[in-house]
């Protein structure tokens, strides 16, 4: 996958992406965090699928919030800001938990690694979701009026 220049997106396209972020990514993240927080000791294929799904949504949201240069077709928070108010300068620093979650998601989810083979990891689901939500709130609070009229992330 090469990093092709990002296409300019219309306000309507950005609004649609924001709605998807809210209605699906954030909803799935919190739904899974709450389910897994109740039973974090589960075993078997269903539990593993829930953990993997949570990590996918956490990773998507972390990348949305913290990756500045998107691939041609990816959506990033930075696309919602002009150069006069860059998202990079106003977003909260990535917490150590989010850094670890992002790195571990690569090792435990996206790749067959020796780290993953060492055993099951405990994930603080609610804390991860809370750290992501904290950054999403800053994102939403700093959106221009074009994006805040009909959207609430």
Secondary structure, DSSP 8 states (H G I E B T S, - for coil): ----------HHHHHHHHHHIIIIIIHHHHHHHHHHHH-TT--SHHHHHHHHHHHHHHHHHHHHHH--S--TT---GGGGS-GGG-HHHHS----HHHHHHHHHHIIIIIS--HHHHT------HHHHHHHHHHHHHHHHHT--HHHHSS---
